[in-house]
């Protein structure tokens, strides 16, 4: 079950990345990110209200548990980590091709894998190791292919932002496992819906402050903001993808290293969007690399059954 949820989350995440690229095209980053967090919060607000005032959602997948500051402080920290990753990632994605951003983001599972081995003591079987090695090789080849587009990885600030976003994303993935792991297993034991619902709301307030204090006073001298319905699509696809991701992690048999690796398979979906809708270059050179990604996902699936 957790594997199916992880694969579904990956597919939706690829759509999310593609819509995000479209939403950012010629657009101001901060207001786009603010509206993304706003709509994501509005999606989950009814679940919070219904869970706290009625018994309609009791026992369902959508019930949001209640908790005090001793729980919310952990969620607030997650909001800071994720929002920092998003800010860097949004700015980087606006100025780079999807087929460059995808491979860099795809290094997250390698970071998560190392963290999972060191922090959670997870162990992989030989099938899973083959899948991991194939995925790592494919990500390295994809990154090399990107150099043919004339982007100097060593002297490009947007590349540094995407790398920073990837590192913070890996930290967030490990932190998620810690948040939802049972207390007897060394975790915090938070309810997954509580984490997803409230971290979106906290992010919305943070982005609202940034919008008002940083962007609005200088908005006439910077890139203008224009409305795009893809902004709503970004929030919708991300919310559903994260719902499946958190549900997968909440299952006791789930392994964060494998879930994270599968989620990065979203690069395949974003690659297709980059080819069909954004007409990006060097596609033939990257086809073999994507085949390795798929093969790696197959080995991960076989080893986890």
N, C-alpha and C positions, 0 to 999 in steps of 0.2 A: 504493500500500500504506500509506504513512504517513498519508494522508488518511482511509482506512477505519479505521485504528487510532485516530486522533484522534476520529472521530465515535463509535466504540464506547466510547471512554473517557469522552466527554461524557455518553452515556446512562447509563453505570454511575455516573458522578459525581453525576448527578441523583438516582439511587436512594440513593446514599450520603448526600447532604445531607438527604433526606427521613427516612431511618432515624436519622440523627443528631438531627434535631429530635425524633423520637419517643423516642429514648434519653434525651434531656435533659429531657423533660417531667417537672417536679416532682422532678428528680434532682440530686444533687451533681455538679458539673462535673468536678472533679479526678479522682475515682475512675473516672468514665465514660471520660475521656481516657486514664487509665492502662490500663484494660482494653482499650481500642482499640489502644493501642500494643503491649500484651502479646500479643494475639491476632494482630496483624499480624506481630510478630516470630516467633511460633510457626509461622505459615504458611511463612515463609522459612527458618527454622532447618534443616529437613531438606535444603534445597538447598545450604546452606553446608557442612553435615557431609558430604553425599554428594560434593560437589565437591572437598573437601579430603582425603577418605580413600579415595575410589574413582574409577574412570574411567567410571562409569555415565552421567554427564551430560556427558561430554566432547563438544564439538561441537554440543550441543543449545542451545535457547533458554533453558534453565533453569540452565546452568552458571554458577557464581559464581567469578569470577577471584580469585586470591590477591594480596595486596599488603601492603606495610609501612606504617609511619607516614607516609611521604611521600605515600601515597594516602589513607590513612584520615583524615588531618587535614582534607582537603577535605570528606570525607563527614561528619565531626563538625561542621564549620561548617554544612553543609546541614541537619543535624539541629537545630541551634540556631535557624536561620532558620525552618524549617518548624514546629517545636514552638512557637515564639513566635507564629507566625501562627495555629496551631491553638488555643492558649490564648485568645487574643483572640477568635477566631471562635466558639469553643464558648460562651464567656460571652455574647457578643452574640446568637448564634442562640437561646439559651435564652430570652431576654427579648424577641425580636422575631419578627414573622411571617415565614414563608418567603418570601412575596411581596415583602417589604422587603429581606431579606438577599440574595436572589438578584440583584436589580438592582445592589446595591452591589458584590457580588462580581464582577459582570459588567463592572465597570470595569477589572478586571485586564488584559484584553487590550490596552486602550488604553495602559496603562503599559508593558506588555511590548513593544508595537509601537514606542513611542518608544525604549525601551531597545535593541531589536533593530536599529532604524535607526541609532542612534548607536554602539552597541558592536560589532555584528556586520556592519554594512554591508549588511543585507538590503534588497532593493528589491522593491516590489510593482508588478504590472501594473495596468491600468486596471480590469479586472474585480474584482481584489482590493481596490482602493481603494474601489470602489463598495460592495462588501460590508462593508468596515470602516466606512465612513461611515454606512451603513444601521444597522449594529450599534450604533455610538456613539449615533445618534439614538434608537434604540429603548431603549437603556439609560437615556438622559436622560429619556425620556418615562415609563419605568417608575418612575424615581426620583420624578418629579413626582406620579405617580399615588399613590405611597405616602404623600404628605403628606396626602391626604384621610382617612387613618386617624388623624389627630391626633397623629402623631409629629413632634416638633420636632427636625429634623436638627441644628440649631445648638446645642441644649442637652441632648442625650441622650447619656449616657456609653456606652450600648450601641451607638449608631450610631458613635461614635468608635472603639469596639473593632472593629466590623466593617470600618470604613475602614482602620484599622491592619492588620488581618488581610489585607485586599486588597492593601495596599502591600507587605507582607512576602511575600505570595503571588506578586506580580509579580517581586519580587527573586529569589525562589526559582526561578521559571521561567527567568529569564535565567541564573541560576547553573547550572541543569541543563544548558543548552546549552553553557556553558563547560566543565562537568565532562566531558561526553561528546564534545565536539568533538575531532578528531584533534590531536595535538601540532603537526603541521605547519601546522594552521589556527589556531593560537593557543590551543587548548584544553588540557585535562589528559589527555584520552584514556582516561577511566576506563570500565571495563566496566559496562553499565547494570544488570545483576543484582547486581553488587557494591555499587553505589550504593543500589539499592532495599532490598536485604537488610540491609545494615549500618546504614543511616540509621534504619530501624525499630527495630533493636536498641538503638542509642544513645539513641533517644527513649524507649524503654521504661525504661532505667536512669534517665534524667533525670526522667521522670514518677514512677518509683518513689521517688526521693528527695523530690520535691515532695509525694507522697502521705504519706510518713512524717514529714516535717519540718513541713509547712504545714497539711495537712488533718486528719490523724489526731489531733493534740493538741487540736483544737477541733471535732471532728466532731459532738460531742453538742450543740453550740450553733449549728451551721449546718444547712443543708439536708441531710437524711438521704440516704443512698445506698440504692437498691433495685435489685435485679437485673432486667434486661430482656434478652430474647434478641435484641432489635434491636441491642444492643451488639456481638454477634458479627457481625450483618449489616453493620454499619458497617465493621468491619475487613475483612470478606470483599469487599464491593463496592469499597472503597477500594484494596485490594491488587490486585485485577484491573484496576481503572481505571488505577492507576499503572503496572502492568506494561505495559499497552498504550501508555500515554503515553511511558514511557521507551523502549520498543521503537521507537515512532514517531520520537522524537528521535534515536535511534541511527542511523537511516537517513540517508545522506549528503545526500539531496535535501530533507530535512525543513526547514521554516522555522518557527522558534519563534514568530514573530508570528502565523502562521496556525494552528498547533497550539493556541496559547493561546486564540485567538479561538474556535475550534471547541469547545474544552473548556468555555468559558463558556456554550455552548449548553445546558449542563446545567440552566440556569435554566428551560427549558421543561418538563423532567421534574419538577423540584421545584415549579414552579407548578401542574402537574396534581395532584401529591400534596397541595399546600396547599389546592387547591379541593375535592378529593374526600374527603380524610381529616381535614384540620384545619379545614375550613369557614371559610376566611379570607374577608375582605370585599373589596369593590371589584373583583371579578373582571372585570366587563364593561368597565370602564375600562382594564383591562390587556390585554384580548384583542388590540386593535390593535397594541399595543406588542410583544406576542409574535409577531404576524405579521411585523413588521419584522425581528425576530431571525431567524426562519426564512428570510426573503428574503435577509437578509445572509449566512446560511450557504450558500445556493444560489449566490450570486455568488462567494463565497470558493472554493467547490468548482469552479465553472466556470473561474475564473481560475487554479486550481492544477493543472488537468489537463494 
